[in-house]
């Protein structure tokens, strides 16, 4: 917590957040705690010109260039799983520590298996599964893996889909996003509603990366 790290009271932090006057000594402590120069919050502020303000905005949002927002939500339902399996490809990312690597790989393997089974059911590859094949049991196994990973590693698994443009032209493609976020790093991870992804994709490279990951 910022107040504890800076050695000031919660009331002081609250006053700063509300734009109220705070003693210079307290502002210096807050600056140090944030890794800023001691006089960071004491310097005279100069109002930028319109041109400077516009340039600052361009710089601030430069990271969004060629990227698009993707609406996401915690991965909890069969509907979300079926929606994920119906896409052209899957972007899979995790910010968990190395001790979660095996469980992250397990989830990826379950998703790959579910993708193959769904493709067989739709007649895209191979023979269709036998009629007595319990596909909903497989869906439940995937969701159980999600729940287990979240519980074991204090994480949240987010999912969503979006439309991307092929770099070499052609019809837009739908891509699924699976993002595993640590609640230890970000206690509000389960509240994340938007992630950012590349607006364009090289389909051939995407397929090559996928099959390389299967080796």
C-alpha positions as CSV (number, residue, x, y, z in Angstrom):
1,X,0.0,0.0,0.0
2,X,1.3,3.4,-1.0
3,X,0.7,5.0,2.4
4,X,2.7,2.4,4.2
5,X,5.5,2.5,1.7
6,X,5.8,6.2,1.9
7,X,5.4,6.4,5.7
8,X,2.4,8.7,5.6
9,X,-1.2,8.3,6.7
10,X,-4.1,7.2,4.6
11,X,-5.7,10.6,5.1
12,X,-2.7,12.2,3.4
13,X,-3.0,9.9,0.4
14,X,-6.7,10.7,0.3
15,X,-6.0,14.5,0.4
16,X,-3.6,14.1,-2.5
17,X,-6.1,12.1,-4.6
18,X,-8.7,14.8,-4.0
19,X,-6.3,17.6,-5.0
20,X,-6.2,19.1,-1.5
21,X,-3.2,20.9,0.0
22,X,-0.6,18.6,1.6
23,X,2.6,19.6,3.4
24,X,5.8,19.5,1.2
25,X,7.5,16.9,3.5
26,X,4.6,14.5,2.8
27,X,4.8,15.1,-0.9
28,X,8.5,14.3,-0.9
29,X,7.8,11.0,0.9
30,X,5.2,10.0,-1.6
31,X,7.5,10.9,-4.5
32,X,10.3,8.7,-3.1
33,X,7.8,5.8,-2.6
34,X,6.8,6.1,-6.2
35,X,10.4,6.1,-7.4
36,X,10.2,9.8,-8.5
37,X,12.5,12.7,-7.7
38,X,11.8,14.2,-4.3
39,X,10.6,17.5,-5.9
40,X,8.3,15.8,-8.4
41,X,5.2,17.0,-6.8
42,X,6.6,20.4,-5.7
43,X,7.7,21.7,-9.1
44,X,5.8,24.5,-10.8
45,X,3.5,23.1,-13.4
46,X,3.5,24.8,-16.8
47,X,0.3,24.5,-18.9
48,X,1.3,23.1,-22.3
49,X,0.2,24.7,-25.5
50,X,-2.5,23.0,-27.7
51,X,0.3,21.7,-29.9
52,X,2.2,20.3,-27.0
53,X,-0.9,18.8,-25.4
54,X,-1.8,17.1,-28.8
55,X,1.8,15.7,-29.1
56,X,1.6,14.4,-25.5
57,X,-1.6,12.5,-26.3
58,X,-0.1,11.0,-29.4
59,X,2.9,9.8,-27.4
60,X,0.7,8.4,-24.5
61,X,-1.5,6.4,-26.9
62,X,1.2,5.3,-29.4
63,X,1.2,1.8,-27.9
64,X,-2.4,1.3,-29.2
65,X,-1.4,1.7,-32.8
66,X,-2.3,-1.3,-34.9
67,X,-4.0,-2.8,-31.8
68,X,-7.6,-3.3,-31.0
69,X,-9.6,-3.6,-27.8
70,X,-10.9,-7.1,-27.0
71,X,-13.8,-7.5,-24.5
72,X,-13.1,-10.3,-22.1
73,X,-14.7,-12.0,-19.1
74,X,-13.8,-14.8,-16.6
75,X,-13.9,-18.2,-18.4
76,X,-16.8,-19.9,-16.7
77,X,-19.2,-21.4,-19.1
78,X,-19.6,-24.0,-21.9
79,X,-21.0,-21.2,-24.1
80,X,-17.6,-19.4,-23.8
81,X,-15.8,-22.6,-24.5
82,X,-17.8,-23.3,-27.6
83,X,-17.4,-19.7,-28.8
84,X,-13.6,-20.1,-28.4
85,X,-13.5,-23.4,-30.3
86,X,-15.5,-21.8,-33.2
87,X,-12.7,-19.3,-34.0
88,X,-9.9,-19.5,-36.5
89,X,-7.1,-19.4,-33.9
90,X,-6.3,-18.9,-30.3
91,X,-4.1,-16.4,-28.6
92,X,-2.9,-17.8,-25.3
93,X,-0.9,-15.8,-22.8
94,X,-0.1,-16.0,-19.1
95,X,1.7,-13.8,-16.5
96,X,1.9,-16.5,-13.8
97,X,5.3,-17.5,-12.3
98,X,7.3,-20.5,-13.5
99,X,5.8,-22.7,-10.8
100,X,2.5,-22.6,-12.7
101,X,4.1,-23.7,-16.0
102,X,2.9,-27.3,-15.9
103,X,-0.7,-26.3,-15.1
104,X,-0.7,-23.7,-17.8
105,X,0.5,-26.3,-20.3
106,X,-2.2,-28.7,-19.1
107,X,-4.9,-26.1,-19.8
108,X,-3.5,-25.5,-23.3
109,X,-3.5,-29.2,-24.0
110,X,-7.1,-29.5,-22.9
111,X,-8.1,-26.7,-25.2
112,X,-6.2,-28.3,-28.1
113,X,-8.0,-31.6,-27.5
114,X,-11.3,-29.8,-27.3
115,X,-10.5,-28.0,-30.6
116,X,-9.7,-31.3,-32.3
117,X,-12.8,-33.0,-31.1
118,X,-15.0,-30.0,-32.2
119,X,-13.4,-30.1,-35.6
120,X,-14.2,-33.8,-35.9
121,X,-17.8,-33.3,-34.7
122,X,-18.2,-30.7,-37.5
123,X,-16.6,-33.0,-40.1
124,X,-13.7,-30.7,-40.7
125,X,-11.1,-33.3,-39.9
126,X,-11.2,-37.1,-39.6
127,X,-14.3,-39.2,-38.8
128,X,-16.9,-37.9,-36.5
129,X,-16.8,-39.3,-32.9
130,X,-19.1,-42.2,-32.0
131,X,-22.6,-41.2,-31.0
132,X,-22.0,-42.3,-27.5
133,X,-19.1,-39.9,-27.1
134,X,-19.9,-37.6,-24.2
135,X,-18.7,-34.2,-25.5
136,X,-20.3,-32.3,-22.6
137,X,-18.1,-34.3,-20.3
138,X,-15.1,-33.1,-22.2
139,X,-16.3,-29.5,-21.9
140,X,-16.7,-30.0,-18.2
141,X,-13.1,-31.4,-18.0
142,X,-11.8,-28.2,-19.7
143,X,-13.7,-25.9,-17.3
144,X,-12.6,-28.0,-14.3
145,X,-9.0,-27.5,-15.4
146,X,-9.6,-23.7,-15.6
147,X,-11.1,-23.8,-12.0
148,X,-8.2,-25.9,-10.7
149,X,-5.6,-23.5,-12.2
150,X,-7.3,-20.5,-10.8
151,X,-7.6,-22.0,-7.3
152,X,-4.1,-23.4,-7.2
153,X,-2.3,-20.2,-8.4
154,X,-4.6,-17.4,-7.3
155,X,-5.4,-16.6,-10.9
156,X,-8.2,-15.7,-13.2
157,X,-8.6,-17.0,-16.7
158,X,-10.1,-14.4,-19.0
159,X,-11.6,-15.1,-22.5
160,X,-13.0,-13.2,-25.4
161,X,-13.0,-13.1,-29.2
162,X,-12.4,-10.4,-31.8
163,X,-12.1,-9.9,-35.5
164,X,-8.6,-9.4,-37.1
165,X,-7.5,-8.5,-40.6
166,X,-5.1,-10.9,-42.5
167,X,-1.9,-9.1,-43.3
168,X,-2.0,-10.5,-46.9
169,X,-5.6,-9.5,-47.5
170,X,-8.7,-11.7,-47.6
171,X,-11.7,-12.2,-45.3
172,X,-11.5,-11.1,-41.7
173,X,-10.8,-13.9,-39.2
174,X,-12.1,-14.4,-35.8
175,X,-9.6,-15.0,-33.1
176,X,-10.1,-16.2,-29.5
177,X,-8.1,-14.8,-26.6
178,X,-7.2,-16.7,-23.4
179,X,-5.4,-14.6,-20.9
180,X,-4.3,-16.0,-17.5
181,X,-3.8,-13.2,-15.0
182,X,-2.3,-13.4,-11.5
183,X,-4.6,-12.0,-8.7
184,X,-1.5,-11.7,-6.5
185,X,0.0,-9.2,-8.9
186,X,-3.4,-7.6,-9.6
187,X,-6.1,-8.2,-7.0
188,X,-8.6,-6.7,-9.4
189,X,-7.7,-9.1,-12.3
190,X,-11.1,-10.6,-12.3
191,X,-12.6,-7.2,-13.0
192,X,-10.6,-6.7,-16.2
193,X,-13.1,-6.2,-19.1
194,X,-10.7,-5.2,-21.9
195,X,-7.4,-6.4,-23.3
196,X,-5.5,-5.3,-26.4
197,X,-4.5,-7.5,-29.3
198,X,-2.9,-7.1,-32.7
199,X,-5.3,-5.8,-35.3
200,X,-3.7,-7.8,-38.2
201,X,-2.3,-11.3,-38.3
202,X,-0.2,-13.4,-40.6
203,X,-2.4,-16.5,-41.0
204,X,0.5,-18.7,-42.3
205,X,2.8,-17.7,-39.4
206,X,0.0,-18.2,-36.9
207,X,-0.5,-21.8,-38.1
208,X,3.2,-22.4,-38.1
209,X,3.5,-21.2,-34.6
210,X,0.6,-23.4,-33.5
211,X,2.1,-26.6,-35.0
212,X,5.5,-25.7,-33.6
213,X,3.9,-25.5,-30.1
214,X,2.6,-29.1,-30.6
215,X,6.2,-30.5,-31.0
